[in-house]
Structures are given as structure tokens and as C-alpha cells.
Amino acid sequence: MTDSDSSTSMHVPVLPSEVIEGLDLAPGKTIIDGTFGGGGHARLIVPRISPGGMLIGMDRDPHAIHQYGAQWRDALPGPEIAGTPLPQIELINDSYHRIPQVLQERGLDGVDGILLDLGLSSDQLNDPARGFSYQTSGDLDLRFDPTSGEAARDLLLRLPEKEIADLIYQFGEERCSRRIARRIVERRKERRAVTTADELATLVRSCVPRSKNHRIDPATRTFQALRIAVNHELRIVKQALEDLPGCLRPGGRLAVISFHSLEDRIVKYAFREADDLEILTRKPLLASDRENAENPRARSAKLRVAVKKGGSQD
Ligand SMILES: C[S@@+](CC[C@H](N)C(=O)[O-])C[C@H]1O[C@@H](n2cnc3c(N)ncnc32)[C@H](O)[C@@H]1O
């Protein structure tokens, strides 16, 4: 059992009013929250699409759906309190790149809005068993879905030095990637392989000169790189953004929040290349100073919104 099993979600949704406005919510609409997490955005969506409407929440992490999702449902206002019938709600433990299949299986020809809030949730970060936080001695796992794929610790045991260095450089934009990879492989040879989050963080700090910006831990880029690699994050978001415009009804909205430049670049070009989308955010929307002060996660968040052509707004 992990810490997250016994607590309710601590995740505070980023850019809440911008997401609500971006999705153009209204009673009766069908919305997919492709990254349900702690249900923070979903909680804002539900009252705005009722009466009627339908919310499909998806997450690759079984905890998000089966643990937080169950508590989230219990905390929704009953129909008599809300005064209007709640929308139909379905929570699914699956990846958002499978939205086309999810729609097909339910006989839906399209939806009115899709939200992707990329990255990891505060609940995942705060769970020492997942290895996302480098201040803990948790197992270096880093998978969103711990039941499938390869944990980061196994990747570091298996890959040759050059591939570890390339991965840390490519997905973390870390200039000391070669030094870090050399040290990881040296430790393997010494039979002291890196298997926990704090071991990796200590190793990286010993290889990377401390930057002037002391707020950012030198281990951040390496953890980001490994997380992206084990979850195939960039490949999945790229594929999904090719397919998702086809899942929207005319006038439907696609809203994507990214947290680092590699992701944001993919979103920006995917929106530009989609012939059937009109971009509504020429520049990405950022959090206000007030939100940044209240929710430090919002500092790196960028929201881009597009609308499927052919709706009444055209
Ligand atoms: C930033 S959190 C979302 C938080 C949510 N918007 C809220 O307000 O509570 C990102 C979530 O996306 C999930 N995730 C990451 N990759 C995914 C994928 N390919 N498909 C579905 N969910 C994914 C993670 O497991 C995590 O729970």
C-alpha cells in the first residue's frame, strides 16, 4: 500500500478559469478529460455541463481512477443539492492516445471538448513509493502506470552508457549527460547500481555544477528525462495530437497544458499542422502572478487552445 491509498487528492488544478473558458463549457456538452489526475479540472467541468452532458475522465495511472476517482465521485454534489441532474460520468484507466477507440466503443461520433493536462500530479509527486520526488528514498520507478512497461531503475540497469547519456540529453536537455551516464555505469560495475530516487539525485548533483538559479535542483532535468523515457511521453502526445482533432465535433475545443519546452513545441506544431483546427491562442496562456504565488506548479504551465473548424463560430 502506498501513501496515496489513504489520502484524498492534494492536486490543485492549474489555469482553472482559462481551462473553463478555453473549453467553452455549456449544459449538455460531452467533454473528455484525458488526464484526470486528482479530478481537479473535472470537478470544475461537471457543474458547467449539467444538466445533461457527459464527462469521460481518463488516466493511465490506476490510482488516479480507482482511488482518487472513487473519492472524487463521492464528493460530487447529489442531484438534489446541485438542483439539476448531474452529467453522465465515466472514469477509465487508459491512455489518452486511445480516445479514438474509447469513442468508437461507445458509439460516439465526436465530443465537444478534450482537455490534456500533461505531466504528473501532486499526488504522484508526493507518493514516496513512486520515485517521482528526488527527496525520498523511494524506488526509482517513475511510471504513470506501475503495472506496465519498464521502471526507470531497470532502464538504468539495462541500457549501455551511450544510450543513457543520449536519453538524458535529448529528454532532459542536460549538458552534463555524459558525465551522469558514466557515473551510473561505474556504479553498476561496482555492484552499487542506482535503484532509489535519492541515490540518483545525489549522483546527479555530484556531476552537475550548481546553477546560479538555486531554486531549481540540478537533478530536475535528469528525472524529467527518465520520466519521459519510461512513459514514452513525447511519442504518445505527438500521436494523440494527430488523432484528436478527428474526435471533435465541429466547434469542439482542444485544450492542452504543457510543463516544459519539449512538450510545448510538440503542441504548438501539432496545432499548426492540423488543417481542421483553428488556433485560438496565438501565444500560450500563462498563469497570473497570483496563481503562481498560490500554486508553484503553475509557474511552468502553458495552455494552448484550438477549435475544430466547421462550427457556428466560423
Ligand atoms: C498534471 S496531472 C492532471 C491533473 C488534473 N488535471 C487535475 O486537475 O487533477 C497529469 C495526469 O496525467 C496522467 N497521464 C500521463 N500520461 C497519460 C496518458 N498518456 N494518458 C492518460 N493519462 C496520462 C498522469 O498519470 C497524471 O495523473
The ligand as an SDF file (V2000), in Angstrom:
LIG
                    3D

 27 29  0  0  0  0  0  0  0  0999 V2000
   -0.9960   17.1170  -14.1880 C   0  0  0  0  0  0  0  0  0  0  0  0
   -1.8390   15.6570  -13.8120 S   0  0  0  0  0  0  0  0  0  0  0  0
   -3.5230   16.0370  -14.1790 C   0  0  0  0  0  0  0  0  0  0  0  0
   -4.2100   16.7270  -13.0520 C   0  0  0  0  0  0  0  0  0  0  0  0
   -5.6830   17.0100  -13.2880 C   0  0  0  0  0  0  0  0  0  0  0  0
   -5.9040   17.8810  -14.4050 N   0  0  0  0  0  0  0  0  0  0  0  0
   -6.3110   17.6180  -12.0400 C   0  0  0  0  0  0  0  0  0  0  0  0
   -6.6890   18.7990  -12.0820 O   0  0  0  0  0  0  0  0  0  0  0  0
   -6.4170   16.9140  -11.0180 O   0  0  0  0  0  0  0  0  0  0  0  0
   -1.4170   14.6450  -15.1520 C   0  0  0  0  0  0  0  0  0  0  0  0
   -2.0390   13.2570  -15.1200 C   0  0  0  0  0  0  0  0  0  0  0  0
   -1.9010   12.7170  -16.4370 O   0  0  0  0  0  0  0  0  0  0  0  0
   -1.7200   11.3470  -16.3140 C   0  0  0  0  0  0  0  0  0  0  0  0
   -1.1460   10.8600  -17.5740 N   0  0  0  0  0  0  0  0  0  0  0  0
    0.1140   10.9630  -18.0170 C   0  0  0  0  0  0  0  0  0  0  0  0
    0.2240   10.4200  -19.2460 N   0  0  0  0  0  0  0  0  0  0  0  0
   -1.0130    9.9730  -19.5740 C   0  0  0  0  0  0  0  0  0  0  0  0
   -1.5700    9.3260  -20.7110 C   0  0  0  0  0  0  0  0  0  0  0  0
   -0.8230    9.0180  -21.7770 N   0  0  0  0  0  0  0  0  0  0  0  0
   -2.8950    9.0370  -20.7190 N   0  0  0  0  0  0  0  0  0  0  0  0
   -3.6780    9.3430  -19.6460 C   0  0  0  0  0  0  0  0  0  0  0  0
   -3.2040    9.9470  -18.5380 N   0  0  0  0  0  0  0  0  0  0  0  0
   -1.8950   10.2610  -18.5050 C   0  0  0  0  0  0  0  0  0  0  0  0
   -0.8400   11.1910  -15.1100 C   0  0  0  0  0  0  0  0  0  0  0  0
   -0.9510    9.8890  -14.5830 O   0  0  0  0  0  0  0  0  0  0  0  0
   -1.3950   12.2700  -14.1740 C   0  0  0  0  0  0  0  0  0  0  0  0
   -2.3550   11.7390  -13.3150 O   0  0  0  0  0  0  0  0  0  0  0  0
  1  2  1  0
  2  3  1  0
  2 10  1  0
  3  4  1  0
  4  5  1  0
  5  6  1  0
  5  7  1  0
  7  8  2  0
  7  9  1  0
 10 11  1  0
 11 12  1  0
 11 26  1  0
 12 13  1  0
 13 14  1  0
 13 24  1  0
 14 15  1  0
 14 23  1  0
 15 16  2  0
 16 17  1  0
 17 18  1  0
 17 23  2  0
 18 19  1  0
 18 20  2  0
 20 21  1  0
 21 22  2  0
 22 23  1  0
 24 25  1  0
 24 26  1  0
 26 27  1  0
M  CHG  2   2   1   9  -1
M  END
$$$$
